[in-house]
């Protein structure tokens, strides 16, 4: 067995070991299933590469090469699904958004190798003094490798996007997972692009892919033993387009590729270009792991602070970022997520969590965390049962509390709360979030990257951040309470509208039942009674059907209506309630209006009933209609008791404000709402002891639309 074949089977074996460890340490989840499937395909791919190298005859070589291409057709699609699912709490939404891309990524390469096999490989060459073969590809093979390049870019872009959204413990735990998988597809991007550029496959490039797989396996091993990266969850924004370093790097790669190839070909001492590529790959991976180190960032800050007299923390930038990121937040969970990420990034603390205290100061709920998700919080019995001890202990504190060395009962319970196995996740500090004299929440912190204690400067910074965070959380809580109050008020108002209409109908039916014994045998009374009951039933049915819409704005159904006829109809329907004559004076040539007959009928009924209630049987009621510029004016006047100037200025047209002893204060507010919805105006003139006049202005403009 030669070196190439041995390396292939070693890579396959190590990949299988990674699968076993991931199954042992990982949860039974969709993401783990995709990961296992992807690693299994990579192991099969590595094994098939070994069989390709072992082939002695051309027919055997082409057979194993075709099997390798079939498996390699599925690999990118599976890993693309993993890339858009890994560490994302909303992976189902992401998969739904990418479903057609995933389907195309799986089907297109497979169709090219299965349906166009004759056009996939055109020629196999064995260069002199070379241990590798050169496979000249046809149009199907060329298109297959182009698709592989595109899908590899998509995989790396999605991995980059997820990593850039991660922070704290999740970032620390998943860093090597991202480097490993990203490295596999970064090197595939190189090897596939070589095929596209030179229109053929150098089997020596398979060694580069195998070497990258081995390095990736070691990095994934490192990630799996840091914790359980496949359990991590990051909430990504819905934004799809974003600044991506992947696109920039790929563009720079293709631009420089030609120049590098030209330089290498002109230097004869470069004997094995594939080895050079692999060494460059290892260098890039090591450099990336080094640059992404949280400890490196801490050292850089200290170096600048020590040698250039710059403060370790840029307070102006920190405060500006906090204000900018939280100014437009309207949900508590989003605010908590921003706060924990900010604290983690600023102080290099991997584990930061916020627990919200209920208003009774008896229970904790999940706010946000860099360690785990809300689903994992449900498994923590301490925060459901023992949270009272922590609340009582923190309610008397103002500064961050260092738990190291404390022997309180609640401290020992809290130290064993987090279901994580790494030292980086253990709680070291508890920070009270106080606002307006009450405990709003509790922030828990682990130690810093170097397992160091917080300095006085850092404690003061956390205290400042926690005070502002508590104020923001309290503001959201009060806003939510105000919103609920307004919703309840709106519900009560709309319910009162409904009850007011029922009250009017009940008044009509009450008059019928009162007169029923006296006029039961009168045919005219029977006809009027049946008509009143039918109208009342119809209105009740209509109100019931519209009850679901009461919480929304009034739904108007416009149709051509003669306003004089509608007023006369309203007066006729009220003849059993309004016992005095209504003096009517109508403009003879009013144009028809586009109005909602049912709603305007309510307005006129309500105003006439109010006029009668104000005058009694000894008063007078007048109604007139006139044409005034582009308006139709309806005036309803009475000679009743009138209203005080103070009531008109402060309470008129407001809900639940009335001068009637038995009134609900809904009628006039309802009337004004209906008139406003028509684009009209409702006004009143009144004087105590001299009566009241209501004027309705309805626009003609709607009639001409």
Secondary structure, DSSP 4 states (H G I P E B T S, - for coil): --HHHHHHHHHHHHHHHHHHHHHHHS-SSHHHHHHHHHHHHHHHHHHHHHHHHH--SHHHHHHHHHHHHHHHHHHHHHHHHHHTTTTBTTHHHHHHHHHHHHHHHHHHHHHHHHH-GGGTEEEEE--TT-SS-EEEE-HHHHHHHHHHHHHHHHHHHHHHHHHHH--HHHHHHHHHHHHHHHHHHHHHHHHHHHHHHHTEEETTHHHHHHHHHHHHHHHHHHHHTTS-GGG--B---S------HHHHHHHHHHHHHHHHHHHHHT-TT---HHHHHHHHHHHHHHHHHHHT-HHHHHHHHHHHHHHS---SS-HHHHHHHHHHHHTT---HHHHHHHHHHHHHHHHTBS-EEEEEEPTTS--EEEEEESS--HHHHTT-HIIIIIHHHHHHHHTT--S-EE-TT---HHHHHHHTTS---SGGGS--EEEEEEETTEEEEEEEE--BTTSPPPPHHHHHHHHHHHHHHHHHHHHHHHHHHHHHHHHHHHHHHHHHHHHHHHHHHHHHHHHHHHHHHHHTT-HHHHHHHHHHHHHHHHHHHHHHHHGGGTTS------EEE-HHHHHHHHHHHTTTT--SPEEEE--TTPPPEEE-HHHHHHHHHHHHHHHHHHHGGG--EEEEEEEETTEEEEEEEE-S----HHHHHHTTT-TT--SSSS--S-HHHHHHHHHHHTT-EEEEEEETTTEEEEEEEEESHHHH-
